[in-house]
Amino acid sequence: MMHDIFARLMEARIDIKNKGTDENDLLIDNVSDALCIVSKPGWFGKDGVGYSIKSLAGSIKFTATFKKDGRLNLYLHTEPFFSADGKNRRIPIWLDYTSLIIDDAIIFSEKKPTWHDKAFTLEREVKDGQQMTFAIAWQPHLYEPDMRENMLSELYKFYISKLLPPPSGQLASLCNDVNPTGVTFSIFGICVSRDIVTLLGSRVNRFVQDVSPISVCYKSPLVGGFKFSEENITEYLLDKKLNHFHVRNTILDMNKEVYKYLFEVKSDWLILDTGCLRYRTLISKDNAVGVTECHLYRLKYKYDENAFDLVSVLNMAEADFREYMEEYVNRILDEYDEEKIIVVETYLVPEYVDAERREIYTFKDKIEDRNAEIRRGYDYLKQRLKKAHFIPFLGNTIGDENHKWGKATLHYVPEYYEYGSKAVKVIMKQLSRIEETSMIETLNNYYVRMIACEYLYVDSYNGMLI
């Protein structure tokens, strides 16, 4: 793609014609650029024959021998370029011609900025059998910074869009054929899964967030050495202006009532993700009580290091990890059939696009270990829940400074949620697993390319000099 972009910025188009009657013609010969393209376009054939020469060489020499008396028409400019948005907008791609010599006469030797709609033109009388030698030189145009950025943005969008085929009619009709209105979901995971369902317009009956699947395997810490009681935890959190949603999740984890709350209203579908495995779990030394790490931060609670350990999934022995996850899965399978479970793969992303969609920035967060913890849980669920439905992550997803919940490593650009919601629609269609997997893979490929087209070109051209 970079080659295509630089070629577009360097390509000269030289149109030459012997204008007169339909019998007027010319012969192009002795062309110095062996790689140039010489064509005789049909639209240039009225009132004489015309030729178009396209070259990337930066300079070219050729001779033209004219047949019949006529008038030389010479145009120095560039190929037309249209926007990638389907609106047929013509984008100026400028090129500076630096010299034109015909035979031994210097026509000009200073920069002549041109583009397709603003050509340098020359006309003169020619005689039958007359031969002329042309020497032409050019260089890329030196743009002002703002103009350069806009032009490069259009170029990147155009060439990346060539890699972005539209969804097949079958896929589009499949997604449109499903009406999620009235379908209910419960979610045990993070906001990513909830936002996918929100985009569907479906009802969320129950949503538990910020509770690790490890933590729910333990008894309540309120009976194991914590100084807080349920009443003063609620009072404390509300006093700290924490919203009721986060208060509820903290109380559910502290009281170990996650499953009671999650299952008291049965939904059509249950969505799981393993995003909360990125949190460590505070576990008592006697392995009796535990709580998810993030709730300690909300409570500003300093635990007794002689009584508790802060345990990471990343450092957990395989046997221990599988025991925790098996208990978690078995509890879920007590309430939901595997065929009614959807697992969303989600990870922290290293970069985000700014609010103006002009630059890509890197998060300061260290995400490698957190993602390894999330992936460990996802890999286990793929192996354990053979009949569940899985929505793979979009590999090039980036964060969004404009996200409604704010800038964060798990707050993505809108295209991710479009992909997730359409994948859920595919699953709701209840096709064969081969068809379902194929359709979701097609969606994944499409949205990976869409994100590249919409955002990733920004970082590629940022700071680029011409």
N, C-alpha and C positions, 0 to 999 in steps of 0.2 A: 504494500500500500504506500509506503514512503516513496518508493520509486515512482509510482503513479503521480503522487502529489508534486514531486520535484520536476517530473517530466512536464506536467501541466504548466508549471511556472516558467519553464524554459522553452516551451515549444513555440516556434514561429510558424505562421501560416502566410505564404506568399501566393497571391492570386495574380495570374498574368493572362492577358487576353488580346487577341488581334481582332478588334471590333470592326465590323463592316457588314458584309453580307453573310449568308449561310455558308458560302464557300471560303470565307476567310479562315485561316488556320495558322498554326505555328508549330515548330519542332523544338522541343527541349532536349539539350544535349550537353555532354561534357560536365555533368553534375559532380561537384567535388565531394559531396556527402553521399557515400555509398549506402547509408542506412536511411536516407530520407524517403518519403513517400510522395510520388508524383501521380496525381490522378486527374481524370477528365470528367468532372461532375456534370450530370445532365442539366442541372439548373443554370450552368455557366455556358450553355451551348447556343443561346439565342443571339442572332446577329454576329456570328463568328464563334470560333472555338476558344474555350478558356481552359487553363490548367491550374491546379492547386498543388503547391509544394509545401509539405510539412516536415520540419527538421528540428532536431534537438541540439545540433552541433555548435550553435553559437555564431557560426559564420558559414556562408555558402557561396560558391561561384557556379555559374552555369551560362550556357549560351542559348539564345533563342533565335531561330531562323523563321522569318515571316513569309507566309504564302498569301499573295494578293495584297494590294495596297489597302491600308486600313489605319486604325488608330490604336496604338498601344494603351491598354488600361492596366496599371500596376497597383496592387493593393498590398500594403504591409500591415498585418494585424495578427490576431490570434483566433483559435477555434472558439466557437460559442460554448458557453458553459451554463447549465441550468441547475437550479436548486434541487435538493433531494426531497423536498416536502411535497412534490407532486403538483405544485401550483404554477409550474412553468415560468418561474422567475429567472430572468437572465442575470447572471452574476458577472461583473467585470473582472476578468483576469488580465491584468496589465502586463505589457512587455515593452521594454525600451529598445527600439532600434537605434543603433549608434552610428551607422554609416551606410550609405548607398552610393556605389560607383557604377556608372554605366559606361562601358568602354573605358576611356581614360578621364571621363568627366566626373568630378565629385559633386553629387547632387546634394548631399548633406554629410556632415561629420560630427554632429552633436546629437544628444539624446532626443529621440522622438517617442514619447510615451504613447502607446496604442493599446486598444483591445478590440474585440470583434466589431463592435458598433462604432468605433472611432479609429478608422484605419488611416495610415498615411497613404495618399493617393497621388498618382502621377499619370499624366496623359501626354502623348506626342504622336505625330504622324509617322508612319512607317511605310516602306516601299516593299513591293513584291521581291523576295529573295534577300532582303536586308538581314544581316546578322548583327546581333548585339550581345555583348558580354556583361553580365550582371555580377557584382560583388556586394554582398549584403552581410552586415554583422548586427548582433543584438545581444542583450543581456537581461537577466531578471530585473523586474521593476523594484525600486526601493520604495516601499510603502511607508506611510506614517503609521505609528504603532497601533492606533485604534483600527485603522483600515486594514492593516496587516492581520490583526487578530480576527476580525470579522470574515475576511477572505479565507483565511486558513480554516476557520471554523466551518465554513460552507464546503470547502474541499474535503475535509475529513468526514463530514456528515455524508457527503456524496459517495465517497469511495467505500466507507464502511457500510452504507446502505446497500451497496452492491452485494455485500455478504449477507444481507438480511432478506431472505425470501419471505413473502407473506405467508401466513398460516394457510394450510391446505383448506379447501372448501369443506372437507370432511371434518376437520378439527373445529373450524368455526361453527359449523352447523351443530356439532356435538355439544359444544359449550353453550350455544344459544338454546339448545333443546331442553336444558335443565332449568327448572324454576326452583330456586332455593327458598323462596318465601314460604313460611310456615314450617320449614325444617328446623329442628332444634339441635343445639350443640352444647356439650360441656367440655371444659378445657382444663387440663392439668399441665401447666407449662409457663410460658412467658408471654409478653405482650405481642410478640410477632404472630403467634397462633391466633390470639384474640383479634388482631387487626385484619387478618385474612378473613375471618368469619364476618367481621363487621362490614367488610367490603361486599360480601355476598348479600348482605341485607337480612341475614338469618338471625334468629333469636339465640342468645347465649343464656342458657339456664343457670349454669354454674361455672365459675372461673376461679381457679386457685393458682396464684402466682407467688414466686419467691419462696417456695418450699421445696427443699431438696428431697428427692426420692429416698435418700439415705436417712434423713431426719425422721420421716414418717414411720420408720421401723422401730423407733424408740418410744419410751414412755415420756410423759410430760416432765420437763425440767422444773415445773412448779412444785413437784413433790421430791425434788432431788437436789436441794441446796441453793436454789435461786432465792433472792431476797424479795422478788416481786410476787404479788398475788395477781390473779386475773383482773381484779377490780382496779388496782392501782397501775397496772400496765395500761389498760384502756385510758384511764385518766391522764397518765403521763404522756401517752402518744398523742392524744387529742390536744393536750396543752401545748405540745410542740408543733401544732398546726399540721400534723400528718393527716392526709385525707383518709376517709373512712375505709376505702378499699384496702390500703396498706395496713391500717389498724386491724381490719378483719383477718388478713392473711397472717399477721403476726400472732393474733389470738388463736387462730386455727392451729398454727404450728405449735404454739406454747401448750395448748390444751390437748393436742393430738386428736383433733376433731376434723381433720382434713377429709378423710373418707366419709365420715358422717355427713358433712356438708356437701361434698361432691356428688354423693349418690342419693341424697334424699329426694332429688327430682331427677327422674330418668329422662335422658335425651335420646334423640334419634342416632346421634353420633357422638363419640368421645374422641377428642383430639389430644394427643400427647406430644411433648417435645422434651428434650433433655437439657434445655438451657440452664435450668436451676442447679445442675450438677457442677456448674462453675463455682458455686458457693461451697465453702468448707462447712463441715458440721462440727459443732461443739458437742463432744461426747464425754460423759463422766468416766472417771478412771475405772469404775466398776462395770462399765459398759451397760448401764441401766437406763440412762436418760440422755436425750440429745435434742438439739435445736439448730436450725439453719443459721449460718453466720450472719446474714444481712440483718436479722432481727436484733442481734446484739448491738449493731451500729445504731439502729433506730432507738434502742433503749439506752444508748451510751453506757452499756453494762460492761464492767470490768470483772471478768470471771476469775475464779481462784485457780491459778495454774497448777496447784497441787492436787486439785480435785477434777480438773477437766483437761482434755486435749482437743486441739483444733485440727481436725482430720481432713485432708484433701483426697479427693477421688484419685488424683494422679499418683499418689504415693500409697494407695491401698493395695494390699495383696489381692491377687486374682480371685482366690477362693472366697475371701471376705466380700469383695465387690459383687461377685456372682450371687452370694447368699442374700445380700441386701436387695439386689435387683430382682431376684426370684420372688422374694416376699412382696415387693412392690407390684410386680406383674401379676402374681397370683391373686392379690387383693383386687386388682382391676378386673381380672377375668371372672371373679365372682359375680360381677355386676354387668359386664359387657361382653358380648361375643366378639371374637377376634375380627370378624368380618365388618364389625361396626366401629373399629378403631382406626384412626388415621394418625400416622406419626409424621410430624413435620421436622425436617432437618434444618437447623439454624445455627449459625456461628457468629462470633464477633468479627467485625470487618476492620481492616487496618486503615481504610481511607474514607473520606467523605467529600461530597461536593458542596461548595459554598452556596449561600442563599441565592446569589445571582447566577449560578450555573456557569461560572467563568473559570474557576480553578478547583483543582483537587488538592486536598490537604491530608496529612497523615495524623491519625489520632496519637496521642501520647501514651495511651494505655498499652500495657504489655499483655498481649492476647494469646500468645502461643500456648501457654500452659492451660489457660481457661478453655481454649478450643479443644485441646487434647482431652480434657475432662468431659466436655460435652460429647465429643466423638466416641469416647469409650462407652458412654451410655447408649448412644445411637446404634453403635455396632452390636451391642448386646441385644437391643430390641429387634434389630433386623434378623438376628439369629434365632431369637426366642419366639417372636410373633410372626410365624410363617404366613398366616392368613390375613394379617393386618395390611393396611394400605400405607405406602410410603411416598412422601413428596420430597425428592432430593433437593439439596441446596443449589442455588444459582452461584456458580463458581466465581463470577466477577462482580458480585453485588457490592455496592458501596453505600456508605451512610449518607444521610441527608440532613444538612443544617436546617432545612425548612420543615423537618418532621414535626407532626403535631405534638409529640411528646418531648420535643427538644433534641438536640444533637447528642448522639450516643452510638456506641459501637454495635448496638443491636437495633438501631432505628434506621431503617433502610430507605432507599429511593422508592417511589410509588410503583415502579415496574415489578419489584419483588412481590408486592401484595397482589397485583394483578395476576401474576403467574400463579401464586399460591391459591387464589380464589378460583381460577380456572381449573387448576389441578383438582381441587375439591369437587368441582362440578363434574369433571371426568369420572372421579371415583363414585359420585352419587349415581351416575348412569348405570353402575353395576354391570360393566362389560366383563368379558373374560379377562383374566389377569394378563394374558399376552397383549390383548388390545389396550388395556388400561396402561400397562407399562410403556407400550409404544407411544401412546398419545401423550403421556406425561413427559416422556423423553423428547418428543417433538416440541412440546411447549417449552421445556427447559432450554433446548437449543435455540429456539426462537428468541426467548427473553434474554439469554446470554448475549446474543447479537444485538438485541434492542438496547440493552444497557451500554454496550460498547458504542453504539451509534449515538445515543443520547448524551452520554457523559464522558466516556473514557478518552475521546478525542481531545477533550479539554486539556488534559495533562500532557498529551503528546505535543500539542503545538505551543503550549505555554512557554514563553521565553525564547521561542525559536527565532532566529535571525535570518533575514533574507538579504 
